Amino acid sequence: MGLTVNCPVCHRSDKIDSLSNRCLRCSPVKIEELEGEFQTFANLSRRLRIYNLIFPPLVVFAVIVVFLYYALSKSSNISVLIVWVVLLSAVGLELISLLSFFFSRNYLTDYFRLQFVRNSVAPVDVLVRPSSGNSGRSTAYLIKVFEVRGGSGRPGNLLERYFFPSIRGQSGSKFPTVTKLNAKSHPPVWGKVYLDPQVSGNAVFEINGEVYVATRQSGRFFS
């Protein structure tokens, strides 16, 4: 039975990261602490969080203004029911945007953990195919996992699909492997994956010399 470690400052054990033994309440992770690809993907995630927080409300506001203008005009034949349906739908979309921003607030912690995962966890050889989602318009790239090399069986925390963030219009030069393998006719390739032993959806992929960092937030909100 393991010993419970308490933070010497706040005296809480539930905020201690199991890999770094760091109290994330007293010492929140800063993006400057991340290295290399981890900081690159964290910056992309931060930009996407801001994008998802600001852009949808602007679109919703514009739709409501235009719709109400025509709905309330004297020549309009739009029923009151349709007006309420549109308004409630707009409010629902805004709520989804706010929830996405709220639930992805721990993204820096995930990238911070994955730095330790890559250095302390044995990798698993997997057959994968990276590709961009939604005909290149998605805010995430996708890695599909087909099989595991050897007879050890598929790890229980290995998902079938992993997402990692991109930006609409993002240059493919930052993701050369994904760009090269995006064609549907290209066969899957073997790579390595480092799995977070405690957080499902957190993983680091090494494919053809390139590193891709996927977090649980990427899969939930950027796909």
LUMLUMSE-157089 format. One line per field, with one value per residue (C-alpha): residue number from 1; residue in three letters; x, y, z negated. Coordinates in nm, 4 decimals, padded with zeros to 6 digits. Layout:
// residues N
resi	c(NUM; ...)
resn	c(ALA; ...)
east	c(X; ...)
north	c(Y; ...)
up	c(Z; ...)
END
This chain:
// residues 223
resi	c(1; 2; 3; 4; 5; 6; 7; 8; 9; 10; 11; 12; 13; 14; 15; 16; 17; 18; 19; 20; 21; 22; 23; 24; 25; 26; 27; 28; 29; 30; 31; 32; 33; 34; 35; 36; 37; 38; 39; 40; 41; 42; 43; 44; 45; 46; 47; 48; 49; 50; 51; 52; 53; 54; 55; 56; 57; 58; 59; 60; 61; 62; 63; 64; 65; 66; 67; 68; 69; 70; 71; 72; 73; 74; 75; 76; 77; 78; 79; 80; 81; 82; 83; 84; 85; 86; 87; 88; 89; 90; 91; 92; 93; 94; 95; 96; 97; 98; 99; 100; 101; 102; 103; 104; 105; 106; 107; 108; 109; 110; 111; 112; 113; 114; 115; 116; 117; 118; 119; 120; 121; 122; 123; 124; 125; 126; 127; 128; 129; 130; 131; 132; 133; 134; 135; 136; 137; 138; 139; 140; 141; 142; 143; 144; 145; 146; 147; 148; 149; 150; 151; 152; 153; 154; 155; 156; 157; 158; 159; 160; 161; 162; 163; 164; 165; 166; 167; 168; 169; 170; 171; 172; 173; 174; 175; 176; 177; 178; 179; 180; 181; 182; 183; 184; 185; 186; 187; 188; 189; 190; 191; 192; 193; 194; 195; 196; 197; 198; 199; 200; 201; 202; 203; 204; 205; 206; 207; 208; 209; 210; 211; 212; 213; 214; 215; 216; 217; 218; 219; 220; 221; 222; 223)
resn	c(MET; GLY; LEU; THR; VAL; ASN; CYS; PRO; VAL; CYS; HIS; ARG; SER; ASP; LYS; ILE; ASP; SER; LEU; SER; ASN; ARG; CYS; LEU; ARG; CYS; SER; PRO; VAL; LYS; ILE; GLU; GLU; LEU; GLU; GLY; GLU; PHE; GLN; THR; PHE; ALA; ASN; LEU; SER; ARG; ARG; LEU; ARG; ILE; TYR; ASN; LEU; ILE; PHE; PRO; PRO; LEU; VAL; VAL; PHE; ALA; VAL; ILE; VAL; VAL; PHE; LEU; TYR; TYR; ALA; LEU; SER; LYS; SER; SER; ASN; ILE; SER; VAL; LEU; ILE; VAL; TRP; VAL; VAL; LEU; LEU; SER; ALA; VAL; GLY; LEU; GLU; LEU; ILE; SER; LEU; LEU; SER; PHE; PHE; PHE; SER; ARG; ASN; TYR; LEU; THR; ASP; TYR; PHE; ARG; LEU; GLN; PHE; VAL; ARG; ASN; SER; VAL; ALA; PRO; VAL; ASP; VAL; LEU; VAL; ARG; PRO; SER; SER; GLY; ASN; SER; GLY; ARG; SER; THR; ALA; TYR; LEU; ILE; LYS; VAL; PHE; GLU; VAL; ARG; GLY; GLY; SER; GLY; ARG; PRO; GLY; ASN; LEU; LEU; GLU; ARG; TYR; PHE; PHE; PRO; SER; ILE; ARG; GLY; GLN; SER; GLY; SER; LYS; PHE; PRO; THR; VAL; THR; LYS; LEU; ASN; ALA; LYS; SER; HIS; PRO; PRO; VAL; TRP; GLY; LYS; VAL; TYR; LEU; ASP; PRO; GLN; VAL; SER; GLY; ASN; ALA; VAL; PHE; GLU; ILE; ASN; GLY; GLU; VAL; TYR; VAL; ALA; THR; ARG; GLN; SER; GLY; ARG; PHE; PHE; SER)
east	c(00.0000; 00.1533; 00.2208; 00.0072; 00.2188; 00.0847; 00.1948; 00.4010; 00.2313; -00.1392; -00.1309; -00.3419; -00.2593; -00.5140; -00.3223; 00.0094; 00.0997; 00.1915; 00.4714; 00.6501; 00.5503; 00.4640; 00.1707; -00.0208; -00.2280; 00.0667; 00.2853; 00.0646; 00.2307; 00.3489; 00.3794; 00.7431; 00.8284; 00.7344; 01.0000; 01.0137; 00.7099; 00.5219; 00.5343; 00.4434; 00.1286; 00.0436; 00.0590; -00.1737; -00.4146; -00.4086; -00.4880; -00.7735; -00.9192; -00.9220; -01.0665; -01.3444; -01.4218; -01.4378; -01.5439; -01.8649; -02.0241; -01.9607; -02.1262; -02.4198; -02.4688; -02.4625; -02.7142; -02.9501; -02.9355; -02.9992; -03.2723; -03.4555; -03.4357; -03.6230; -03.8462; -03.9733; -04.0180; -04.3776; -04.3559; -04.2216; -04.4288; -04.1997; -04.3876; -04.3075; -04.2168; -03.9405; -03.8071; -03.7809; -03.6199; -03.3489; -03.2867; -03.2641; -03.0336; -02.8055; -02.7962; -02.7162; -02.4232; -02.2908; -02.3185; -02.1239; -01.8502; -01.8218; -01.8187; -01.5445; -01.3316; -01.3977; -01.3308; -01.0066; -00.8578; -00.6076; -00.4434; -00.1039; -00.1029; -00.1553; 00.1349; 00.3513; 00.2702; 00.3455; 00.7001; 00.7557; 00.5625; 00.7972; 01.1015; 00.9700; 00.7232; 00.8214; 00.6859; 00.4474; 00.5016; 00.1809; 00.0624; -00.0884; -00.2126; -00.2027; -00.4433; -00.6225; -00.9913; -01.2974; -01.1352; -00.8653; -01.1116; -01.0959; -00.9230; -00.7514; -00.5337; -00.6162; -00.4024; -00.5748; -00.4236; -00.4703; -00.2697; 00.0081; 00.3311; 00.4040; 00.1850; 00.1569; -00.1961; -00.3471; -00.2985; -00.6260; -00.5534; -00.4675; -00.7481; -00.8402; -00.8183; -00.6118; -00.6479; -00.3969; -00.4624; -00.4037; -00.5356; -00.7524; -00.5143; -00.2123; 00.0856; 00.1482; 00.5228; 00.4760; 00.3375; 00.5470; 00.4710; 00.0967; 00.1080; 00.3104; 00.0792; -00.2487; -00.3295; -00.5845; -00.3852; -00.0776; -00.0403; -00.0235; 00.3216; 00.4785; 00.5526; 00.5890; 00.3419; 00.4045; 00.0830; -00.0034; -00.0666; -00.3328; -00.4977; -00.6786; -00.6315; -00.2890; -00.0186; 00.3035; 00.3561; 00.6862; 00.6278; 00.9021; 01.1151; 00.8340; 00.6697; 00.2935; 00.1390; -00.2261; -00.4223; -00.7675; -00.8772; -00.7662; -00.9867; -01.2875; -01.3027; -01.0838; -01.2127)
north	c(00.0000; 00.3290; 00.6245; 00.9372; 01.2469; 01.5799; 01.9170; 02.0941; 02.4242; 02.3498; 02.0077; 01.8468; 01.5151; 01.5211; 01.7986; 01.6104; 01.4920; 01.1242; 01.1451; 01.4650; 01.4721; 01.8377; 02.0161; 02.1577; 02.3802; 02.5633; 02.5442; 02.5594; 02.4540; 02.7357; 02.6910; 02.8080; 02.4943; 02.2664; 02.1521; 02.1116; 01.9493; 01.9606; 02.3395; 02.3509; 02.1451; 02.3298; 02.6605; 02.5204; 02.4029; 02.7448; 02.9165; 02.6743; 02.7380; 03.1116; 03.0529; 02.8315; 03.0877; 03.3981; 03.2937; 03.0922; 03.3701; 03.6214; 03.3934; 03.3257; 03.6980; 03.7766; 03.5003; 03.6197; 03.9833; 03.8987; 03.6480; 03.8829; 04.1632; 03.9561; 03.7821; 04.1095; 04.2899; 04.3622; 04.1550; 03.8488; 03.5283; 03.3480; 03.1896; 03.2552; 02.8883; 02.9098; 03.2234; 03.0415; 02.7360; 02.9505; 03.1464; 02.8345; 02.6668; 02.9701; 02.9633; 02.5914; 02.6456; 02.9192; 02.6893; 02.4167; 02.6688; 02.7750; 02.4138; 02.3299; 02.6136; 02.5154; 02.1424; 02.1924; 02.4194; 02.1493; 02.1112; 02.2356; 01.9738; 01.6992; 01.8172; 01.8496; 01.4909; 01.3594; 01.4922; 01.2564; 00.9761; 00.9839; 00.9538; 00.6956; 00.4671; 00.1847; 00.2492; 00.0198; -00.0600; 00.0142; 00.0151; 00.3579; 00.5858; 00.9623; 01.1785; 01.5121; 01.5013; 01.6434; 01.6971; 01.9229; 02.1601; 02.0040; 02.1650; 01.8353; 01.5773; 01.2138; 00.9071; 00.5706; 00.2740; -00.0577; -00.3157; -00.3783; -00.5526; -00.8847; -01.1195; -00.9176; -00.8033; -00.4599; -00.2444; -00.1564; 00.2175; 00.2223; 00.3956; 00.3320; 00.6995; 00.9914; 01.3563; 01.6356; 02.0022; 02.1997; 02.5320; 02.5821; 02.6900; 02.5737; 02.5066; 02.1371; 02.1976; 02.1742; 01.8236; 01.6743; 01.3134; 01.3736; 01.5603; 01.2808; 01.0057; 01.1878; 01.0063; 00.7295; 00.4945; 00.5159; 00.2037; 00.2294; 00.2564; 00.1308; 00.3751; 00.3961; 00.5264; 00.6230; 00.5917; 00.7855; 00.5084; 00.7091; 00.9449; 00.7799; 00.9718; 01.1117; 00.9725; 01.0592; 00.9143; 00.8796; 00.8167; 00.8344; 01.0542; 01.2988; 01.3467; 01.3990; 01.4753; 01.3835; 01.4728; 01.3888; 01.7476; 01.7151; 01.4109; 01.5596; 01.9135; 01.9496; 01.6574)
up	c(00.0000; 00.1180; -00.1063; -00.0645; 00.0046; -00.1157; 00.0145; -00.2565; -00.1681; -00.1145; -00.2905; -00.0169; 00.1456; 00.4311; 00.6106; 00.6161; 00.9656; 00.9454; 01.2033; 01.1036; 00.7317; 00.7831; 00.6230; 00.9180; 00.6881; 00.5364; 00.8495; 01.1612; 01.4841; 01.7113; 02.0843; 02.0704; 01.8707; 02.1585; 02.4019; 02.7769; 02.9334; 02.6031; 02.6020; 02.9727; 02.9241; 02.6020; 02.7891; 03.0556; 02.7862; 02.6197; 02.9493; 03.0108; 02.6645; 02.7330; 03.0782; 02.9386; 02.6698; 02.8917; 03.2423; 03.1719; 02.9593; 03.2368; 03.4910; 03.2574; 03.1938; 03.5660; 03.6422; 03.3679; 03.4834; 03.8489; 03.7672; 03.5302; 03.7858; 04.0432; 03.7894; 03.6415; 03.9703; 04.0697; 04.3879; 04.2082; 04.1967; 03.9523; 03.6626; 03.2981; 03.2530; 03.5137; 03.3448; 03.0117; 03.1730; 03.3316; 03.0116; 02.7946; 03.0470; 03.0406; 02.6597; 02.6701; 02.9042; 02.6792; 02.3767; 02.5581; 02.6364; 02.2719; 02.1499; 02.4001; 02.2643; 01.9033; 01.9309; 02.1268; 01.8574; 01.7453; 02.0851; 01.9616; 01.6873; 01.9452; 02.1616; 01.8506; 01.7476; 02.0942; 02.0744; 01.7819; 01.9532; 02.2510; 02.0244; 01.7776; 01.9594; 02.1943; 02.5464; 02.7308; 03.1003; 03.2900; 03.6496; 03.7177; 03.9935; 03.9336; 04.1308; 04.1174; 04.0313; 04.2034; 04.5441; 04.4038; 04.2355; 03.8909; 03.5937; 03.5198; 03.6845; 03.6309; 03.5636; 03.6026; 03.4203; 03.6031; 03.4108; 03.1594; 03.2530; 03.0823; 02.8850; 02.5656; 02.6490; 02.6744; 02.3609; 02.1924; 02.2014; 02.5733; 02.7653; 03.1287; 03.2240; 03.0976; 03.1858; 03.1603; 03.2357; 03.5516; 03.6778; 03.9865; 04.2564; 04.0538; 04.2762; 04.3269; 04.2849; 03.9062; 03.9513; 04.2336; 04.1457; 04.1377; 04.4681; 04.6278; 04.5046; 04.5602; 04.8830; 04.8290; 05.0509; 04.8284; 04.6111; 04.2305; 04.0739; 03.7533; 03.4749; 03.0999; 02.8447; 02.4821; 02.2823; 01.9682; 01.7126; 01.5269; 01.7765; 02.0679; 02.3924; 02.3040; 02.5322; 02.7136; 03.0631; 03.2459; 03.6172; 03.8805; 03.6583; 03.5782; 03.2377; 03.1923; 02.8547; 02.7934; 02.4797; 02.3502; 02.4234; 02.7868; 02.8356; 02.6612; 02.7923; 03.1027; 03.3106)
END
